[in-house]
Amino acid sequence: MSDFINLRNKIQTNRQELLQKQEALFIASRTLERYQEELIRKAKKEKPDKKTDKKKADTSGKPFLSKIPIQKTDLKGSPIKEGPIFGDPIKLDKKLNELTKVKNNFLTEITTIESQLVDFYQQFWALASPQNMVENWDAKFPIILMPIRIETRFLTYDNDPKKYLGVRFIPDDIFVVTHETILTSDENEAGKNYWSKIGDPENDRLTNYKKEWRVLNSLYGSNRAAYIVLKTKPLNWPADDSEAIPSDLQYPPFTLSKDNSWSLPARSYVVPDKFVVRLQNGTDVIERESKPVHAYPLILGPDPNSEEDLFEEDEDGNLSMDGRIRWLYDFDAAVANGMAVKIEITNAQYNSGFDKITVLGLRLSADQHHSQQLLEGLVDSHHYGQNGFGIVPQGTPTNNSKDKPSGYSQLRQDPTFSFQTEQESPLIGPLDISNKFEWKDGQWLAYGLGIGVDTFAHTYFANHTDRIEATAMNEALWHGTLGYYFKHMLVTWNTLSNDTLSISDIANLKEFFTAYISGRGPLPAIRVGNQPYGVLPITAYSKMVWENADSVPKKLQPVLNFFKESWRRKLGNVKTTSQGSDNWQQDFLDILGLQSGSVEYYNRLGIGPLVYYMYLKQTPNNADLWLDNQVIQSSQTNASINNLISDADLLFKNTRASMLSWFPFQSRIKNGIVTQDPISEEISLSNDYIAYLSDPSNIEIIIQEYIDQNLYDGSLLYGMLRHSLLLIVWEILWKKFHGGEWIEKELLNTEIEEACKAVWYQYINTKERSELISYIKEDSTYVDYTTSLKKLSHESLGSIPTERLERLLSEHLDLCSYRYDAWQTGLVDYKLQKMRTSTPNGCYLGAYGWVLNVRKDPPRTVVPNSQIPSLFTNDNEIHKLTFDAGNAGFIHAPSIAQATTSAVLREGYLSKGKEQMQVDLTSRRVRLAKEIIQGIQNGQELAALLGYRFERSLHDKSGNGLELDKYIYELRTKLPLVTRKENDAMENFEANQVVHGLDLLKLL
């Protein structure tokens, strides 16, 4: 353990030192280039041409001197004290030699550090395998796993009888950093100009802020603009906007600069040190480790500072690139760099393939605190990078449509919103553990990941309230849904007693449900550029261990384990793209059309045994015999359940729910779900019944509405919220007049049930009405209910649009029915929050990916030697050429629109049969079709357009002794095109001027 920690610390220290030296080398190289360029100019006796230099800097692939001098600095970052030296070639040459020595020294130091790192890594990986190393990690910190793309290929080699499987790892977008921390001179000047103009006394400061932000945003985009503003903010800028702005602003020292906006290659600082690949086919499992990934950072694209050409060919015509990115296109290089593995497999495995390939990589050389810093740096890099970073609220469109652009497109078009996010007050504040369930989404994300909340202070939608809204909806509906079920339906049917779930158990379950169970997950989704990512806490569910204090999850997990098998059996009915259906196109469209939650709602009536018994008493049937049979069947059913889950305390036998008789039919709820108006992502309730229900002064009206059946609103959500309120009111009154807990009786005033002392709403119609209303208002259950309602209305979060309300309702109802996965995730969220209580900051980093049903492609067809063109022969040697018989080839089209149409038609041609979908898509035919379409759009008749085209063809074909024009008039007579109004007589037809094209087609 101590060796592991010591070596890990040495690796972390050396990597940080390596980055510092690399940055110093970068600055040295840039400064050296300036002096070299100026020396060349002096030798040629040329004057600096700013326009030409600027153009070259913008168009070449390498850094170029854009201004002379841009920034006269030495390598320590302080201004050059000896003054301008560009006018003196001797001093210039001397300085050039000095800089060259400094650069070479940095290169030597970097080589030394890299050599030390290699030595440390060798010692580190000699300690144990990755599977054993992970045991040294502290279990109090979660592992953040980011997705990687997996590429596979079955491999064979000449003169090698063995078979192999190649697995390559490609980092996803979230790994890739393109943000550059060093500003150009132009960016620095633009930032200083921004701050200087804000203090313009002609307008108020906020107006200046917005005006100058639009200018900066148009030049650099909102993300880079925010970074420029951050890096150039004056040191003496007042903390409070009410304070006066100093006349002499002191800007941060601009000691590091670059000449080009692109000066660094795409890279990653968080790629795992090692990957483990697991191949699975049935019960057979193979595990292999990759070689260590020592590159820090891992280069993912061409380097603009490369002294050689970015792309060049060797003598054999093979593409040669920077050795640091060779792994991207050379599989053997990827294996050597740890970004791929080549696994020897048997002939049987080669032929049968694998059911599942799983890849897991961990950054074992970084501890929880260093990993936290890497993750925070990654988020900042994406935040200020070209494409940006943000939280994705529920309901955000991920693709452009004719009705609405994607969320990403909307952001890029809205400088006002970017100003509010980037330049105004932080969107979220520090984490107050005592007020956890009032946190915004950005606070929950920081808490879950274990990073500083300041990282998301200016992140898009960090102040969104998805989790608050979900919690509020669960609280508001609990009493009418799950709360009612647990209290009134899971009781022994004939005694109305509860042997297991006490009132305190139900209260604890409610607290757990509202705190941890959510249909949208505990953490918000994020985006990097236009790529969304879900953030989901997971664990090995079968290995979860609970302490005695974890009373609810300890009782809940066995129940979930029982339902797990049933849930998994249902998974087989879910459509996937790998099912091999004959109608796979329709299956794919069905998958794309799936909703995240329920979109239609039905009700089905059920009656209890006593109601049915009383009904049978009025008929010739033997009611007592039926009731006895129901009791026997119910006992047998519940006994079998209890045998399966003997350790579960939340299910029990002879419950009222198990004795219900359901009608065989159901009816769809056709009234509005949340409103009678069309739902919208922008418009809130026109009839704000949520505020109406949360107002204590309306209690009497709501109760009277129940008596008179005069609904305030006919939507499903209103009815369910009102039902929860009425149940709360009745329980409060029952406790006041009778004490204890009220359990609803199935029948009132019958021989089966004892007479009810009073119908519940009659209490309100007593002379003590005003006192009862006051009593209800002060009850904590009622206060909690109205508080949750206010979180769904304008009083707390602002007016929530109706489409968001419908999603919230859908998620809650789904949690009450089939969303087993959400309950299981709630257990993990409980574990995560408990973990974060003791260790609020810190995490580990890794990567994951998997692919299913990896099979070898069918053998390709070998081209006969006689058909091989001479192009593929060399010195009479005939190369083996193959082709895929199922490959339909490429479509070469002059436009995107034509290529899209061609692709659609070709798919129909291949799947539906060549005879049915054989369409000529030559450019000439497409051009003629477009001309006809344009003619119709201009008001011409299709028959006339076709006629004109036919007559023109006859005319064009005439010549060389062939005369076709003579047939045109005769055809016009036989197939005339005439136009007339509806009331014109037959003899008023106009003279024919063109052949009727449609009639001609019908005739042919």
KAMO-V393711 format. One line per field, one symbol per residue. phi: phi as a letter, one per 30 degrees, with the letter a starting at -180 (. if undefined). Layout:
phi=???
//
This chain:
phi=.dddddddddddddddddddddddddddddddddddddddddddhccdcdddddddddcddcdbdcbbddadbcddjcedddiebddcdddddddddddddddddddddddddddddedddddddddadeddddddddddbdcdccdbcccbadbbbdibddcbbcbcccddedddcbdcdddddddddddddedddddeddbdddddeddddddddddbiddddddddddcdedcdddcdddddddcdcdedcccbbcbdcbbddabcbdedacbcbcbbicdbbbbcdddccdbdddcadcdcddcddbbcdddiddbbeedcdddbcdddddddicabccdbddddddcibdabcbbbbcddbdddddeddddddddddecddcibadcdeiddcbdbddaddddddddcbdddddeddcdeedbcddcddbedcdddddddddddibdddecdbceidcdbededdddddddcedccddddddccccddcchccdbdddddddddddddddbcbdcidbddbbciccdbdcbdbadedcdcccddddddddddedddddddddddddddddbdcdiddcdddedddddddcdbdbbbbbbdbbdddddddddddbdddddddddddddddddddddddddbdddcccadhddddcdccddcbbddcdedbaddddadccdddcddddddddedcedddddddddhcddacddddddddddddddddddddddcbiicdcdddbchbddcddddadeddddccdceddddddddddddddddddddddcbddccjddeddddddddeddddddbcdedddddddddddddddddcbdbjaccabbaabchdbddddddddeedcdddeccbhiccddcbbcddddicccbdbdddddddddddddddccjdddbdbdcdddddddddddddddddjddddddddeddddddddddkhicccddddddddddbdcbbbddcddedcedddbadddddddddd
//
